[in-house]
Amino acid sequence: MSTTDSADGADGAIALHDFTDLDHAALPATYVAALEAFDRLPLLRELKALAIERTGTGPGSRVLDVGCGFGLETLRLARRVQPGGAVTGVDLSADFVAEGRRRVAAEGVPVELLRADAQHLPFADASFDVTRIERVLIYLDDPWAALREIVRVTRPGGTVAIIAPDFDTNTVNVPDKVLARAVLAHECDTAVVHGLLARDLRGHLLDLGVRDVRIASRMVVFDPDLAAQYFTGIGRSAGAAGVIDQEAATRWITTIAELHRTDRLFAAIGYYLFTGRVG
């Protein structure tokens, strides 16, 4: 199913809440396609590249990718750490791990992919030179437990990288400001468990003894097809929850579709990169 189908009102509009349990999501292929589309966004790619630079990830590095999904960044890291390095990816979704293993086998890159909970990592202390987590903490019941685990499994002197959005920065050019504020606030408050988590990350890293914490940000601009898919979905969600009435929900969906059709749709969200040194 294409992202265009979703924007036109088909059932493929994505809901971020489903990422908490993708093994039971109704349309896992839709979510795979959405993650691939999001991964291609240039400004998010800039943050990923900056994470590699600031953590010193290179040949010989032992890297852990927490919440690796089906291995899009994990495979890139595996190529970067050769010769002599090793990359392990973990994800809670059995379906994603299976898809990731299929892709790893097809590319012939040495990567170990495991099913594991970010809040209880199955590794000894100080196992990795670099540990990263991207767009995962916001979904967890206890993100700070996961952060403690990330620091625990990273060797003293090793580095960590966290990429996370702030959902209160979601923006889309729906002209009805009152309607837009209602829909976007509902998404911020309900789509993920911790929509504003990025605001507290630096303090928690400092509490865990992480040094030289650096922060970078990008206002990540959506591809129009992905924007249509996602913002159609959040309008439907707000309507279903009774935050807006059905007339407003229909107007939202129609507006998104028309902006998309006329190549006028603009949408973006703020992402932050936190890096630091353990111990």
N, C-alpha and C positions, 0 to 999 in steps of 0.2 A: 504494500500500500504506500503510495507516495505522500509526501507532506502536502501536496496540493489537494489531494483527496480529503485530507483532514480539514483543511481550511474551508472547503466547500460544504462541510457539514457531515462528512462521513464519520464512522465511529472510531477513526484512528487518532483523534485528538488526544494528546498525552496529558497525563495527570502525574505530577511529580510524587505525590503520595504513594503511587504504585511502586516506586523504586525501593520502598522499605521491604517489599516482598515480591520480587520479580518472578520467582519460581511459580507464583500463583497468579500472575497478571494475565489478563484476558488476551492481550496481543503482544507477546514478547518480541516478535519480529519488528513491530512498530517502534518499540523502545530501542532495539539494536540500531535501527536506522536513525532514530533521533540522536542517540549518543554519537554515532558516526558523524552526523551533520554538525553537532555541537563541537566535536573534536576538531573539525576543520575550520572553525572560526579563527581568523587571523590574530585577533587581539588576545584570545585565550592561548593560542600557540605561543605568543610572545611571553606570556607568563610562564608557560611550561619551559621555554628555552631559558628564561631568566632563572628559574628554579635549578636547572641543570648547572648553569654557570655559578650561581651563588653557593651551591652545595659541593662544588668541585667534583661532580660526577664525571668519571672518565675511565680510561683503561685501568683494569685491576680493581675497580670499586665493587664492593658487595652491597647490593641495593635491595631494599624491600619496598614494594609498591602495595600499599594497603588500600583495599577497596578497588582492586585493579579492573573490575568489570571483566570484559573479554579481551583485555590485554592490549589496547591500542597504544598507550604510552609505554606499557611494559616491554613490548617488542622493540620500540625505539630505544629504550634504555639498554636493553640486552645487546643491541648492536653497538651502542656507544661504549660500553664497558669492556669490549674486547680489544686486545687480547687480555686474558687473565682474570676478568671480572666475572661476576655471577649475579643474576637477577632472580628474585623470587616475587611472585605476585599472589596475593590472597584476596578472596572475595567470599561473601556469605552466600551468594547465589550459586547453586549447583549448575544451573543452566548456563550462566555466564562463564563459570570455570570450564565447563565442557566445551563451549564455543571457543574460549581462549585456547584450550589445548589443541583444538582442531586447527586453529590458525597458526599456532606455534609449530605444529607438525608440518603444516604446509610450507612454512617459511624456512624450516630447518634451523631455527635459532635456539640456542640453549637457554631455556627459561623453565623454571619450576613454578607451576600454578597449583595452589592448594585452596580447598574450601576452609575458611576460618573466619571467626568473629573478630573484628577490629578491637573489640573491648576485652578480648582474651586471646592474645596472640600466642601461638604454640611454638615460641622460640626462646632460647636461653637469653639471659642478659647479654648485652654487648655483642650481638651476633652480626650486626651490619654496620657498614661505614656510612651509609645514607639511607634514611627512611623517609618516604613521602606518602602523602595522602591528599587526594583531590576530590572535592565535591562529595564527601562522604560524611564528615562529622555532623553536618546539618540533619542527617536522617537518624542518628543514633539516639537511643534512650539516654545513654550516659556518654556524651562525647568526651568528657574530661577523663573518663577511664581509658578511652581509646588513646587520648593524647599521652597519658601516663605510660601506656604500653609502648607507644611509638618511641618515647624517650628511653624507656627501659631497655628495649632491644637494640638501641643504637649505642655503639661503643663510645667511651669517653674520647672527646675530640672529634667524633663523627658529627654529621650534620643532619638536620631535619628540614623538610619543606612541607608546608600546608597551603593548599589553594582552596579558598572558600568564598562564596558569594554573600552579599548582604541583600536580602530579599526586599528590604525597604527602598532599595534603589531601582527596582523594576520600573521601567517606563515604556509607554507606547503612545503613539500619537492619535489616540481616540479623542475627538474634539470635545466631547461632553466631559468636562473636568470632574463634575460631581460623580458621574458614573464611573469614570476611570479610577478615581480615588477609592471608591467603594470596592470595585473589583480587585484592584491591586492590593488594598489593605487586607482583604479576605485571603488572597493568595499568600501574602506574607505571614499571616497569622495561622494558616491551616495547612498549607501545602507540604511543609516540612516541619520537623519537630523543633528545630532551632534556627529560625529564619534570620536572626540577628547575631548569630554566634561569632561572626568575624570581629565584632566589636570588643569581645572579651579575650580573644586568642592571645594577644601579646602578653597580657597580665598572667594568664595561665602558664604560658611558656616560661616566663620569668620565675614564677613560683616553683616550677619544676627544675630550676637551675640551668635553663638554656641561656647561653650567653650570645652576645652580638646579634640580637634579634633585629632583623631588617624587614621592612614592609615595602611592598610595591603594589600598585593597583592598575587596573585597566577597566574602562567602561566598555564592556564587551558588547559589540553591536551584533544583533541577530541577523543571520541570513533571512531574507524575506519569507521563504517557504517555511523555515523552522519557526519564525515568528508567528506566521499565520496558524501553524499547527498548535503551538503552545498557547498563544493568547486566545484562540478560539476555545481551547479547553478550559482556561481559567474563567472565562465568561460563563460557560455552561455550569461550572462548579459553583460559582457565586449564585446563579439562578437556582440550581438544585438545592442550595443551602438556605434559600429565602433571603439572602443578603440583598438581592435586587429582585424585582418582580419579573414575570415571564416576558412582559413587553420590553423591559429594559434588556433582558438577556438576549432576546431576539434582535434588538437594535444593536447591541454590542457585536454579536456574531455577524450580522449583516455589514456593519461598519468595517470590521476586520477584513471580511471577504472583499469588500469594495476597495479598500486601501490596497489590498494585495493584488487585486485584478488590475488596478491602474498603476501599479508599481510605485505607490506612495507610502507603503507601510514602513514605519520606523519603530524599532524597539531595541532596548538595550538593558543591561544589568551590570552593576558594579561587582568586580571580582578582586580579591586581595590575595597576595602571596606573602607568607611569613616564612622566613628562613632563620636558622640559628645553629649554634654549636653546642653540643651536649657536654656537660661536665666542666 
